Amino acid sequence: MNTIPGVRYPLFIRNAIREMQIQPGDNILVFGAGAGRNMDLMDKYISGKGRIVGLDVGPEMLGVSPTPFHRSSLHYHRKITD
């Protein structure tokens, strides 16, 4: 999804994350983390003092992630078994 009617998606998601009022030290759980792009945006707000855990059922998403999940604040998990 690249667009929402009348709004470009990247602008929409950046605004939505800003409206979450994320603070340094917050811990965030992201369901359906996908490639982790939104987690990367959230990480800028927690300033390395919190933790973001992303969950996704598609193991292939970790392979296409632009986010370096080795950063101490970002953790990515996928569904291993049913």
PDB file with SEQRES, HELIX, SHEET and CRYST1 records, atoms N, CA, C and O in Angstrom:
SEQRES   1 A   82  MET ASN THR ILE PRO GLY VAL ARG TYR PRO LEU PHE ILE          
SEQRES   2 A   82  ARG ASN ALA ILE ARG GLU MET GLN ILE GLN PRO GLY ASP          
SEQRES   3 A   82  ASN ILE LEU VAL PHE GLY ALA GLY ALA GLY ARG ASN MET          
SEQRES   4 A   82  ASP LEU MET ASP LYS TYR ILE SER GLY LYS GLY ARG ILE          
SEQRES   5 A   82  VAL GLY LEU ASP VAL GLY PRO GLU MET LEU GLY VAL SER          
SEQRES   6 A   82  PRO THR PRO PHE HIS ARG SER SER LEU HIS TYR HIS ARG          
SEQRES   7 A   82  LYS ILE THR ASP                                              
HELIX    1 AA1 TYR A    9  GLU A   19  1                                  11    
HELIX    2 AA2 ARG A   37  ILE A   46  1                                  10    
HELIX    3 AA3 GLU A   60  GLY A   63  1                                   4    
SHEET    1 AA1 2 THR A   3  ILE A   4  0                                        
SHEET    2 AA1 2 VAL A   7  ARG A   8 -1                                        
SHEET    1 AA2 3 ASN A  27  PHE A  31  0                                        
SHEET    2 AA2 3 ARG A  51  ASP A  56  1                                        
SHEET    3 AA2 3 LEU A  74  ARG A  78  1                                        
CRYST1    1.000    1.000    1.000  90.00  90.00  90.00 P 1           1          
ATOM      1  N   MET A   1       0.849  -1.167   0.000  1.00  0.00           N  
ATOM      2  CA  MET A   1       0.000   0.000   0.000  1.00  0.00           C  
ATOM      3  C   MET A   1       0.897   1.233   0.000  1.00  0.00           C  
ATOM      4  O   MET A   1       1.610   1.480   0.972  1.00  0.00           O  
ATOM      5  N   ASN A   2       0.866   1.993  -1.064  1.00  0.00           N  
ATOM      6  CA  ASN A   2       1.658   3.202  -1.150  1.00  0.00           C  
ATOM      7  C   ASN A   2       0.843   4.468  -0.946  1.00  0.00           C  
ATOM      8  O   ASN A   2       1.392   5.529  -0.651  1.00  0.00           O  
ATOM      9  N   THR A   3      -0.469   4.351  -1.104  1.00  0.00           N  
ATOM     10  CA  THR A   3      -1.288   5.545  -0.926  1.00  0.00           C  
ATOM     11  C   THR A   3      -2.565   5.221  -0.174  1.00  0.00           C  
ATOM     12  O   THR A   3      -3.091   4.109  -0.242  1.00  0.00           O  
ATOM     13  N   ILE A   4      -3.031   6.189   0.522  1.00  0.00           N  
ATOM     14  CA  ILE A   4      -4.355   6.179   1.132  1.00  0.00           C  
ATOM     15  C   ILE A   4      -5.068   7.319   0.417  1.00  0.00           C  
ATOM     16  O   ILE A   4      -4.448   8.355   0.180  1.00  0.00           O  
ATOM     17  N   PRO A   5      -6.344   7.174   0.062  1.00  0.00           N  
ATOM     18  CA  PRO A   5      -7.005   8.228  -0.716  1.00  0.00           C  
ATOM     19  C   PRO A   5      -6.700   9.627  -0.199  1.00  0.00           C  
ATOM     20  O   PRO A   5      -7.058   9.979   0.925  1.00  0.00           O  
ATOM     21  N   GLY A   6      -6.038  10.416  -1.031  1.00  0.00           N  
ATOM     22  CA  GLY A   6      -5.735  11.794  -0.680  1.00  0.00           C  
ATOM     23  C   GLY A   6      -4.478  11.991   0.154  1.00  0.00           C  
ATOM     24  O   GLY A   6      -4.081  13.132   0.391  1.00  0.00           O  
ATOM     25  N   VAL A   7      -3.834  10.910   0.609  1.00  0.00           N  
ATOM     26  CA  VAL A   7      -2.660  11.036   1.473  1.00  0.00           C  
ATOM     27  C   VAL A   7      -1.616  10.018   1.039  1.00  0.00           C  
ATOM     28  O   VAL A   7      -1.944   8.860   0.780  1.00  0.00           O  
ATOM     29  N   ARG A   8      -0.388  10.436   0.960  1.00  0.00           N  
ATOM     30  CA  ARG A   8       0.683   9.475   0.691  1.00  0.00           C  
ATOM     31  C   ARG A   8       0.949   8.668   1.947  1.00  0.00           C  
ATOM     32  O   ARG A   8       1.005   9.230   3.041  1.00  0.00           O  
ATOM     33  N   TYR A   9       1.115   7.359   1.810  1.00  0.00           N  
ATOM     34  CA  TYR A   9       1.268   6.475   2.968  1.00  0.00           C  
ATOM     35  C   TYR A   9       2.453   6.840   3.857  1.00  0.00           C  
ATOM     36  O   TYR A   9       2.289   6.880   5.076  1.00  0.00           O  
ATOM     37  N   PRO A  10       3.651   7.112   3.304  1.00  0.00           N  
ATOM     38  CA  PRO A  10       4.761   7.457   4.206  1.00  0.00           C  
ATOM     39  C   PRO A  10       4.454   8.655   5.098  1.00  0.00           C  
ATOM     40  O   PRO A  10       4.808   8.661   6.277  1.00  0.00           O  
ATOM     41  N   LEU A  11       3.801   9.663   4.543  1.00  0.00           N  
ATOM     42  CA  LEU A  11       3.430  10.832   5.344  1.00  0.00           C  
ATOM     43  C   LEU A  11       2.402  10.441   6.398  1.00  0.00           C  
ATOM     44  O   LEU A  11       2.496  10.868   7.549  1.00  0.00           O  
ATOM     45  N   PHE A  12       1.425   9.632   6.008  1.00  0.00           N  
ATOM     46  CA  PHE A  12       0.392   9.181   6.935  1.00  0.00           C  
ATOM     47  C   PHE A  12       1.000   8.438   8.120  1.00  0.00           C  
ATOM     48  O   PHE A  12       0.664   8.727   9.268  1.00  0.00           O  
ATOM     49  N   ILE A  13       1.892   7.482   7.853  1.00  0.00           N  
ATOM     50  CA  ILE A  13       2.439   6.663   8.943  1.00  0.00           C  
ATOM     51  C   ILE A  13       3.370   7.489   9.833  1.00  0.00           C  
ATOM     52  O   ILE A  13       3.376   7.307  11.050  1.00  0.00           O  
ATOM     53  N   ARG A  14       4.150   8.387   9.245  1.00  0.00           N  
ATOM     54  CA  ARG A  14       5.003   9.257  10.079  1.00  0.00           C  
ATOM     55  C   ARG A  14       4.158  10.096  11.021  1.00  0.00           C  
ATOM     56  O   ARG A  14       4.494  10.243  12.196  1.00  0.00           O  
ATOM     57  N   ASN A  15       3.059  10.649  10.512  1.00  0.00           N  
ATOM     58  CA  ASN A  15       2.165  11.448  11.358  1.00  0.00           C  
ATOM     59  C   ASN A  15       1.509  10.582  12.434  1.00  0.00           C  
ATOM     60  O   ASN A  15       1.390  11.005  13.584  1.00  0.00           O  
ATOM     61  N   ALA A  16       1.085   9.374  12.064  1.00  0.00           N  
ATOM     62  CA  ALA A  16       0.448   8.478  13.038  1.00  0.00           C  
ATOM     63  C   ALA A  16       1.425   8.118  14.164  1.00  0.00           C  
ATOM     64  O   ALA A  16       1.042   8.099  15.333  1.00  0.00           O  
ATOM     65  N   ILE A  17       2.660   7.838  13.821  1.00  0.00           N  
ATOM     66  CA  ILE A  17       3.656   7.495  14.843  1.00  0.00           C  
ATOM     67  C   ILE A  17       3.956   8.703  15.716  1.00  0.00           C  
ATOM     68  O   ILE A  17       4.110   8.560  16.929  1.00  0.00           O  
ATOM     69  N   ARG A  18       4.041   9.873  15.132  1.00  0.00           N  
ATOM     70  CA  ARG A  18       4.260  11.084  15.936  1.00  0.00           C  
ATOM     71  C   ARG A  18       3.111  11.290  16.929  1.00  0.00           C  
ATOM     72  O   ARG A  18       3.338  11.677  18.075  1.00  0.00           O  
ATOM     73  N   GLU A  19       1.877  11.028  16.482  1.00  0.00           N  
ATOM     74  CA  GLU A  19       0.704  11.193  17.342  1.00  0.00           C  
ATOM     75  C   GLU A  19       0.659  10.183  18.490  1.00  0.00           C  
ATOM     76  O   GLU A  19      -0.071  10.383  19.461  1.00  0.00           O  
ATOM     77  N   MET A  20       1.430   9.107  18.385  1.00  0.00           N  
ATOM     78  CA  MET A  20       1.471   8.107  19.467  1.00  0.00           C  
ATOM     79  C   MET A  20       2.158   8.652  20.716  1.00  0.00           C  
ATOM     80  O   MET A  20       2.038   8.066  21.792  1.00  0.00           O  
ATOM     81  N   GLN A  21       2.873   9.759  20.583  1.00  0.00           N  
ATOM     82  CA  GLN A  21       3.581  10.398  21.691  1.00  0.00           C  
ATOM     83  C   GLN A  21       4.539   9.429  22.382  1.00  0.00           C  
ATOM     84  O   GLN A  21       4.555   9.325  23.609  1.00  0.00           O  
ATOM     85  N   ILE A  22       5.325   8.731  21.593  1.00  0.00           N  
ATOM     86  CA  ILE A  22       6.328   7.798  22.105  1.00  0.00           C  
ATOM     87  C   ILE A  22       7.397   8.590  22.843  1.00  0.00           C  
ATOM     88  O   ILE A  22       7.863   9.622  22.360  1.00  0.00           O  
ATOM     89  N   GLN A  23       7.778   8.102  24.008  1.00  0.00           N  
ATOM     90  CA  GLN A  23       8.769   8.769  24.844  1.00  0.00           C  
ATOM     91  C   GLN A  23      10.002   7.888  25.014  1.00  0.00           C  
ATOM     92  O   GLN A  23       9.901   6.664  24.927  1.00  0.00           O  
ATOM     93  N   PRO A  24      11.173   8.498  25.258  1.00  0.00           N  
ATOM     94  CA  PRO A  24      12.355   7.696  25.545  1.00  0.00           C  
ATOM     95  C   PRO A  24      12.068   6.745  26.714  1.00  0.00           C  
ATOM     96  O   PRO A  24      11.504   7.149  27.731  1.00  0.00           O  
ATOM     97  N   GLY A  25      12.459   5.495  26.556  1.00  0.00           N  
ATOM     98  CA  GLY A  25      12.233   4.504  27.595  1.00  0.00           C  
ATOM     99  C   GLY A  25      10.970   3.687  27.410  1.00  0.00           C  
ATOM    100  O   GLY A  25      10.772   2.702  28.121  1.00  0.00           O  
ATOM    101  N   ASP A  26      10.103   4.067  26.469  1.00  0.00           N  
ATOM    102  CA  ASP A  26       8.888   3.284  26.210  1.00  0.00           C  
ATOM    103  C   ASP A  26       9.245   1.907  25.670  1.00  0.00           C  
ATOM    104  O   ASP A  26      10.274   1.733  25.016  1.00  0.00           O  
ATOM    105  N   ASN A  27       8.394   0.939  25.945  1.00  0.00           N  
ATOM    106  CA  ASN A  27       8.492  -0.399  25.367  1.00  0.00           C  
ATOM    107  C   ASN A  27       7.284  -0.591  24.470  1.00  0.00           C  
ATOM    108  O   ASN A  27       6.150  -0.338  24.878  1.00  0.00           O  
ATOM    109  N   ILE A  28       7.533  -1.045  23.231  1.00  0.00           N  
ATOM    110  CA  ILE A  28       6.482  -1.124  22.224  1.00  0.00           C  
ATOM    111  C   ILE A  28       6.444  -2.520  21.627  1.00  0.00           C  
ATOM    112  O   ILE A  28       7.486  -3.095  21.310  1.00  0.00           O  
ATOM    113  N   LEU A  29       5.245  -3.063  21.473  1.00  0.00           N  
ATOM    114  CA  LEU A  29       5.034  -4.344  20.812  1.00  0.00           C  
ATOM    115  C   LEU A  29       4.283  -4.077  19.517  1.00  0.00           C  
ATOM    116  O   LEU A  29       3.199  -3.493  19.534  1.00  0.00           O  
ATOM    117  N   VAL A  30       4.859  -4.505  18.384  1.00  0.00           N  
ATOM    118  CA  VAL A  30       4.272  -4.256  17.078  1.00  0.00           C  
ATOM    119  C   VAL A  30       3.800  -5.582  16.493  1.00  0.00           C  
ATOM    120  O   VAL A  30       4.615  -6.452  16.188  1.00  0.00           O  
ATOM    121  N   PHE A  31       2.494  -5.739  16.338  1.00  0.00           N  
ATOM    122  CA  PHE A  31       1.931  -6.929  15.700  1.00  0.00           C  
ATOM    123  C   PHE A  31       1.877  -6.691  14.190  1.00  0.00           C  
ATOM    124  O   PHE A  31       1.499  -5.609  13.741  1.00  0.00           O  
ATOM    125  N   GLY A  32       2.254  -7.695  13.417  1.00  0.00           N  
ATOM    126  CA  GLY A  32       2.284  -7.527  11.966  1.00  0.00           C  
ATOM    127  C   GLY A  32       3.366  -6.543  11.568  1.00  0.00           C  
ATOM    128  O   GLY A  32       3.121  -5.613  10.800  1.00  0.00           O  
ATOM    129  N   ALA A  33       4.563  -6.751  12.094  1.00  0.00           N  
ATOM    130  CA  ALA A  33       5.663  -5.804  11.910  1.00  0.00           C  
ATOM    131  C   ALA A  33       6.167  -5.715  10.480  1.00  0.00           C  
ATOM    132  O   ALA A  33       6.833  -4.746  10.115  1.00  0.00           O  
ATOM    133  N   GLY A  34       5.856  -6.721   9.664  1.00  0.00           N  
ATOM    134  CA  GLY A  34       6.294  -6.684   8.275  1.00  0.00           C  
ATOM    135  C   GLY A  34       7.800  -6.557   8.175  1.00  0.00           C  
ATOM    136  O   GLY A  34       8.534  -7.270   8.859  1.00  0.00           O  
ATOM    137  N   ALA A  35       8.259  -5.663   7.333  1.00  0.00           N  
ATOM    138  CA  ALA A  35       9.694  -5.477   7.125  1.00  0.00           C  
ATOM    139  C   ALA A  35      10.324  -4.580   8.180  1.00  0.00           C  
ATOM    140  O   ALA A  35      11.534  -4.354   8.141  1.00  0.00           O  
ATOM    141  N   GLY A  36       9.549  -4.068   9.112  1.00  0.00           N  
ATOM    142  CA  GLY A  36      10.097  -3.286  10.213  1.00  0.00           C  
ATOM    143  C   GLY A  36      10.255  -1.799   9.954  1.00  0.00           C  
ATOM    144  O   GLY A  36      10.875  -1.101  10.756  1.00  0.00           O  
ATOM    145  N   ARG A  37       9.715  -1.302   8.865  1.00  0.00           N  
ATOM    146  CA  ARG A  37       9.875   0.122   8.558  1.00  0.00           C  
ATOM    147  C   ARG A  37       9.270   1.015   9.642  1.00  0.00           C  
ATOM    148  O   ARG A  37       9.866   2.022  10.024  1.00  0.00           O  
ATOM    149  N   ASN A  38       8.102   0.650  10.128  1.00  0.00           N  
ATOM    150  CA  ASN A  38       7.465   1.466  11.168  1.00  0.00           C  
ATOM    151  C   ASN A  38       8.242   1.388  12.477  1.00  0.00           C  
ATOM    152  O   ASN A  38       8.317   2.366  13.222  1.00  0.00           O  
ATOM    153  N   MET A  39       8.821   0.219  12.754  1.00  0.00           N  
ATOM    154  CA  MET A  39       9.641   0.075  13.956  1.00  0.00           C  
ATOM    155  C   MET A  39      10.843   1.010  13.894  1.00  0.00           C  
ATOM    156  O   MET A  39      11.237   1.591  14.905  1.00  0.00           O  
ATOM    157  N   ASP A  40      11.417   1.150  12.715  1.00  0.00           N  
ATOM    158  CA  ASP A  40      12.562   2.035  12.552  1.00  0.00           C  
ATOM    159  C   ASP A  40      12.173   3.478  12.856  1.00  0.00           C  
ATOM    160  O   ASP A  40      12.938   4.209  13.483  1.00  0.00           O  
ATOM    161  N   LEU A  41      10.981   3.890  12.413  1.00  0.00           N  
ATOM    162  CA  LEU A  41      10.505   5.246  12.712  1.00  0.00           C  
ATOM    163  C   LEU A  41      10.270   5.426  14.211  1.00  0.00           C  
ATOM    164  O   LEU A  41      10.606   6.468  14.774  1.00  0.00           O  
ATOM    165  N   MET A  42       9.694   4.413  14.854  1.00  0.00           N  
ATOM    166  CA  MET A  42       9.437   4.486  16.297  1.00  0.00           C  
ATOM    167  C   MET A  42      10.728   4.550  17.094  1.00  0.00           C  
ATOM    168  O   MET A  42      10.788   5.210  18.131  1.00  0.00           O  
ATOM    169  N   ASP A  43      11.757   3.869  16.618  1.00  0.00           N  
ATOM    170  CA  ASP A  43      13.035   3.808  17.326  1.00  0.00           C  
ATOM    171  C   ASP A  43      13.645   5.189  17.517  1.00  0.00           C  
ATOM    172  O   ASP A  43      14.344   5.431  18.501  1.00  0.00           O  
ATOM    173  N   LYS A  44      13.390   6.077  16.596  1.00  0.00           N  
ATOM    174  CA  LYS A  44      13.925   7.440  16.715  1.00  0.00           C  
ATOM    175  C   LYS A  44      13.351   8.163  17.937  1.00  0.00           C  
ATOM    176  O   LYS A  44      14.002   9.040  18.505  1.00  0.00           O  
ATOM    177  N   TYR A  45      12.145   7.797  18.335  1.00  0.00           N  
ATOM    178  CA  TYR A  45      11.501   8.447  19.481  1.00  0.00           C  
ATOM    179  C   TYR A  45      11.943   7.872  20.817  1.00  0.00           C  
ATOM    180  O   TYR A  45      11.995   8.600  21.808  1.00  0.00           O  
ATOM    181  N   ILE A  46      12.261   6.582  20.868  1.00  0.00           N  
ATOM    182  CA  ILE A  46      12.646   6.006  22.166  1.00  0.00           C  
ATOM    183  C   ILE A  46      14.116   6.254  22.480  1.00  0.00           C  
ATOM    184  O   ILE A  46      14.570   5.976  23.590  1.00  0.00           O  
ATOM    185  N   SER A  47      14.852   6.769  21.520  1.00  0.00           N  
ATOM    186  CA  SER A  47      16.230   7.218  21.725  1.00  0.00           C  
ATOM    187  C   SER A  47      17.139   6.155  22.323  1.00  0.00           C  
ATOM    188  O   SER A  47      18.030   6.478  23.109  1.00  0.00           O  
ATOM    189  N   GLY A  48      16.928   4.897  21.965  1.00  0.00           N  
ATOM    190  CA  GLY A  48      17.793   3.831  22.459  1.00  0.00           C  
ATOM    191  C   GLY A  48      17.587   3.488  23.921  1.00  0.00           C  
ATOM    192  O   GLY A  48      18.335   2.680  24.473  1.00  0.00           O  
ATOM    193  N   LYS A  49      16.583   4.086  24.565  1.00  0.00           N  
ATOM    194  CA  LYS A  49      16.357   3.850  25.998  1.00  0.00           C  
ATOM    195  C   LYS A  49      15.205   2.902  26.249  1.00  0.00           C  
ATOM    196  O   LYS A  49      14.983   2.508  27.395  1.00  0.00           O  
ATOM    197  N   GLY A  50      14.466   2.521  25.226  1.00  0.00           N  
ATOM    198  CA  GLY A  50      13.341   1.607  25.376  1.00  0.00           C  
ATOM    199  C   GLY A  50      13.584   0.358  24.558  1.00  0.00           C  
ATOM    200  O   GLY A  50      14.722   0.014  24.237  1.00  0.00           O  
ATOM    201  N   ARG A  51      12.498  -0.311  24.226  1.00  0.00           N  
ATOM    202  CA  ARG A  51      12.607  -1.553  23.469  1.00  0.00           C  
ATOM    203  C   ARG A  51      11.407  -1.672  22.536  1.00  0.00           C  
ATOM    204  O   ARG A  51      10.276  -1.375  22.920  1.00  0.00           O  
ATOM    205  N   ILE A  52      11.665  -2.106  21.317  1.00  0.00           N  
ATOM    206  CA  ILE A  52      10.600  -2.352  20.354  1.00  0.00           C  
ATOM    207  C   ILE A  52      10.699  -3.804  19.927  1.00  0.00           C  
ATOM    208  O   ILE A  52      11.747  -4.258  19.468  1.00  0.00           O  
ATOM    209  N   VAL A  53       9.596  -4.532  20.081  1.00  0.00           N  
ATOM    210  CA  VAL A  53       9.541  -5.931  19.662  1.00  0.00           C  
ATOM    211  C   VAL A  53       8.526  -6.037  18.546  1.00  0.00           C  
ATOM    212  O   VAL A  53       7.367  -5.659  18.715  1.00  0.00           O  
ATOM    213  N   GLY A  54       8.958  -6.553  17.401  1.00  0.00           N  
ATOM    214  CA  GLY A  54       8.076  -6.737  16.259  1.00  0.00           C  
ATOM    215  C   GLY A  54       7.751  -8.204  16.065  1.00  0.00           C  
ATOM    216  O   GLY A  54       8.638  -9.054  16.130  1.00  0.00           O  
ATOM    217  N   LEU A  55       6.484  -8.505  15.829  1.00  0.00           N  
ATOM    218  CA  LEU A  55       6.036  -9.871  15.569  1.00  0.00           C  
ATOM    219  C   LEU A  55       5.448  -9.949  14.167  1.00  0.00           C  
ATOM    220  O   LEU A  55       4.714  -9.059  13.738  1.00  0.00           O  
ATOM    221  N   ASP A  56       5.779 -11.026  13.461  1.00  0.00           N  
ATOM    222  CA  ASP A  56       5.209 -11.237  12.137  1.00  0.00           C  
ATOM    223  C   ASP A  56       5.210 -12.721  11.837  1.00  0.00           C  
ATOM    224  O   ASP A  56       6.114 -13.439  12.264  1.00  0.00           O  
ATOM    225  N   VAL A  57       4.206 -13.193  11.104  1.00  0.00           N  
ATOM    226  CA  VAL A  57       4.118 -14.612  10.769  1.00  0.00           C  
ATOM    227  C   VAL A  57       4.962 -14.952   9.547  1.00  0.00           C  
ATOM    228  O   VAL A  57       5.244 -16.128   9.318  1.00  0.00           O  
ATOM    229  N   GLY A  58       5.370 -13.981   8.765  1.00  0.00           N  
ATOM    230  CA  GLY A  58       6.116 -14.246   7.538  1.00  0.00           C  
ATOM    231  C   GLY A  58       7.613 -14.169   7.753  1.00  0.00           C  
ATOM    232  O   GLY A  58       8.150 -13.071   7.901  1.00  0.00           O  
ATOM    233  N   PRO A  59       8.311 -15.306   7.776  1.00  0.00           N  
ATOM    234  CA  PRO A  59       9.755 -15.278   7.996  1.00  0.00           C  
ATOM    235  C   PRO A  59      10.512 -14.533   6.900  1.00  0.00           C  
ATOM    236  O   PRO A  59      11.616 -14.040   7.132  1.00  0.00           O  
ATOM    237  N   GLU A  60       9.924 -14.450   5.713  1.00  0.00           N  
ATOM    238  CA  GLU A  60      10.602 -13.757   4.619  1.00  0.00           C  
ATOM    239  C   GLU A  60      10.713 -12.256   4.868  1.00  0.00           C  
ATOM    240  O   GLU A  60      11.562 -11.597   4.267  1.00  0.00           O  
ATOM    241  N   MET A  61       9.881 -11.710   5.732  1.00  0.00           N  
ATOM    242  CA  MET A  61       9.902 -10.273   5.985  1.00  0.00           C  
ATOM    243  C   MET A  61      11.211  -9.833   6.630  1.00  0.00           C  
ATOM    244  O   MET A  61      11.696  -8.738   6.348  1.00  0.00           O  
ATOM    245  N   LEU A  62      11.781 -10.655   7.477  1.00  0.00           N  
ATOM    246  CA  LEU A  62      13.042 -10.305   8.112  1.00  0.00           C  
ATOM    247  C   LEU A  62      14.142 -10.161   7.062  1.00  0.00           C  
ATOM    248  O   LEU A  62      15.038  -9.328   7.200  1.00  0.00           O  
ATOM    249  N   GLY A  63      14.066 -10.979   6.014  1.00  0.00           N  
ATOM    250  CA  GLY A  63      15.065 -10.925   4.961  1.00  0.00           C  
ATOM    251  C   GLY A  63      15.014  -9.670   4.108  1.00  0.00           C  
ATOM    252  O   GLY A  63      16.030  -9.282   3.530  1.00  0.00           O  
ATOM    253  N   VAL A  64      13.864  -9.029   4.015  1.00  0.00           N  
ATOM    254  CA  VAL A  64      13.740  -7.818   3.202  1.00  0.00           C  
ATOM    255  C   VAL A  64      13.745  -6.554   4.049  1.00  0.00           C  
ATOM    256  O   VAL A  64      13.541  -5.455   3.532  1.00  0.00           O  
ATOM    257  N   SER A  65      13.971  -6.704   5.314  1.00  0.00           N  
ATOM    258  CA  SER A  65      13.922  -5.569   6.215  1.00  0.00           C  
ATOM    259  C   SER A  65      15.037  -4.568   5.940  1.00  0.00           C  
ATOM    260  O   SER A  65      16.199  -4.952   5.809  1.00  0.00           O  
ATOM    261  N   PRO A  66      14.687  -3.278   5.852  1.00  0.00           N  
ATOM    262  CA  PRO A  66      15.716  -2.253   5.716  1.00  0.00           C  
ATOM    263  C   PRO A  66      16.305  -1.883   7.074  1.00  0.00           C  
ATOM    264  O   PRO A  66      17.266  -1.118   7.154  1.00  0.00           O  
ATOM    265  N   THR A  67      15.729  -2.426   8.132  1.00  0.00           N  
ATOM    266  CA  THR A  67      16.112  -2.074   9.489  1.00  0.00           C  
ATOM    267  C   THR A  67      17.186  -3.018  10.011  1.00  0.00           C  
ATOM    268  O   THR A  67      17.020  -4.235   9.931  1.00  0.00           O  
ATOM    269  N   PRO A  68      18.272  -2.492  10.537  1.00  0.00           N  
ATOM    270  CA  PRO A  68      19.295  -3.363  11.133  1.00  0.00           C  
ATOM    271  C   PRO A  68      18.845  -3.827  12.517  1.00  0.00           C  
ATOM    272  O   PRO A  68      18.993  -3.098  13.498  1.00  0.00           O  
ATOM    273  N   PHE A  69      18.302  -5.025  12.594  1.00  0.00           N  
ATOM    274  CA  PHE A  69      17.731  -5.493  13.849  1.00  0.00           C  
ATOM    275  C   PHE A  69      18.760  -5.860  14.896  1.00  0.00           C  
ATOM    276  O   PHE A  69      18.402  -6.342  15.971  1.00  0.00           O  
ATOM    277  N   HIS A  70      20.022  -5.644  14.605  1.00  0.00           N  
ATOM    278  CA  HIS A  70      21.032  -5.895  15.624  1.00  0.00           C  
ATOM    279  C   HIS A  70      21.120  -4.744  16.622  1.00  0.00           C  
ATOM    280  O   HIS A  70      21.819  -4.852  17.630  1.00  0.00           O  
ATOM    281  N   ARG A  71      20.415  -3.638  16.351  1.00  0.00           N  
ATOM    282  CA  ARG A  71      20.408  -2.538  17.320  1.00  0.00           C  
ATOM    283  C   ARG A  71      19.769  -3.018  18.608  1.00  0.00           C  
ATOM    284  O   ARG A  71      18.813  -3.793  18.575  1.00  0.00           O  
ATOM    285  N   SER A  72      20.270  -2.579  19.709  1.00  0.00           N  
ATOM    286  CA  SER A  72      19.823  -3.102  21.005  1.00  0.00           C  
ATOM    287  C   SER A  72      18.354  -2.830  21.292  1.00  0.00           C  
ATOM    288  O   SER A  72      17.746  -3.572  22.063  1.00  0.00           O  
ATOM    289  N   SER A  73      17.763  -1.802  20.706  1.00  0.00           N  
ATOM    290  CA  SER A  73      16.373  -1.476  21.022  1.00  0.00           C  
ATOM    291  C   SER A  73      15.375  -2.215  20.139  1.00  0.00           C  
ATOM    292  O   SER A  73      14.189  -2.255  20.468  1.00  0.00           O  
ATOM    293  N   LEU A  74      15.817  -2.804  19.023  1.00  0.00           N  
ATOM    294  CA  LEU A  74      14.899  -3.451  18.093  1.00  0.00           C  
ATOM    295  C   LEU A  74      15.038  -4.967  18.145  1.00  0.00           C  
ATOM    296  O   LEU A  74      16.145  -5.504  18.090  1.00  0.00           O  
ATOM    297  N   HIS A  75      13.908  -5.644  18.250  1.00  0.00           N  
ATOM    298  CA  HIS A  75      13.885  -7.105  18.297  1.00  0.00           C  
ATOM    299  C   HIS A  75      12.790  -7.578  17.360  1.00  0.00           C  
ATOM    300  O   HIS A  75      11.663  -7.085  17.414  1.00  0.00           O  
ATOM    301  N   TYR A  76      13.117  -8.529  16.507  1.00  0.00           N  
ATOM    302  CA  TYR A  76      12.160  -9.002  15.518  1.00  0.00           C  
ATOM    303  C   TYR A  76      11.939 -10.488  15.720  1.00  0.00           C  
ATOM    304  O   TYR A  76      12.897 -11.258  15.781  1.00  0.00           O  
ATOM    305  N   HIS A  77      10.686 -10.895  15.823  1.00  0.00           N  
ATOM    306  CA  HIS A  77      10.358 -12.303  16.025  1.00  0.00           C  
ATOM    307  C   HIS A  77       9.359 -12.725  14.954  1.00  0.00           C  
ATOM    308  O   HIS A  77       8.529 -11.931  14.511  1.00  0.00           O  
ATOM    309  N   ARG A  78       9.451 -13.960  14.556  1.00  0.00           N  
ATOM    310  CA  ARG A  78       8.507 -14.497  13.604  1.00  0.00           C  
ATOM    311  C   ARG A  78       7.845 -15.733  14.201  1.00  0.00           C  
ATOM    312  O   ARG A  78       8.353 -16.329  15.151  1.00  0.00           O  
ATOM    313  N   LYS A  79       6.727 -16.099  13.641  1.00  0.00           N  
ATOM    314  CA  LYS A  79       6.035 -17.289  14.092  1.00  0.00           C  
ATOM    315  C   LYS A  79       6.856 -18.522  13.703  1.00  0.00           C  
ATOM    316  O   LYS A  79       7.193 -18.696  12.532  1.00  0.00           O  
ATOM    317  N   ILE A  80       7.172 -19.360  14.656  1.00  0.00           N  
ATOM    318  CA  ILE A  80       7.998 -20.528  14.388  1.00  0.00           C  
ATOM    319  C   ILE A  80       7.143 -21.769  14.178  1.00  0.00           C  
ATOM    320  O   ILE A  80       7.402 -22.545  13.258  1.00  0.00           O  
ATOM    321  N   THR A  81       6.134 -21.971  15.009  1.00  0.00           N  
ATOM    322  CA  THR A  81       5.242 -23.122  14.867  1.00  0.00           C  
ATOM    323  C   THR A  81       3.806 -22.688  15.151  1.00  0.00           C  
ATOM    324  O   THR A  81       3.565 -21.621  15.715  1.00  0.00           O  
ATOM    325  N   ASP A  82       2.865 -23.529  14.752  1.00  0.00           N  
ATOM    326  CA  ASP A  82       1.456 -23.252  15.039  1.00  0.00           C  
ATOM    327  C   ASP A  82       1.107 -23.610  16.463  1.00  0.00           C  
ATOM    328  O   ASP A  82      -0.039 -23.442  16.879  1.00  0.00           O  
TER     329      ASP A  82                                                      
END                                                                             
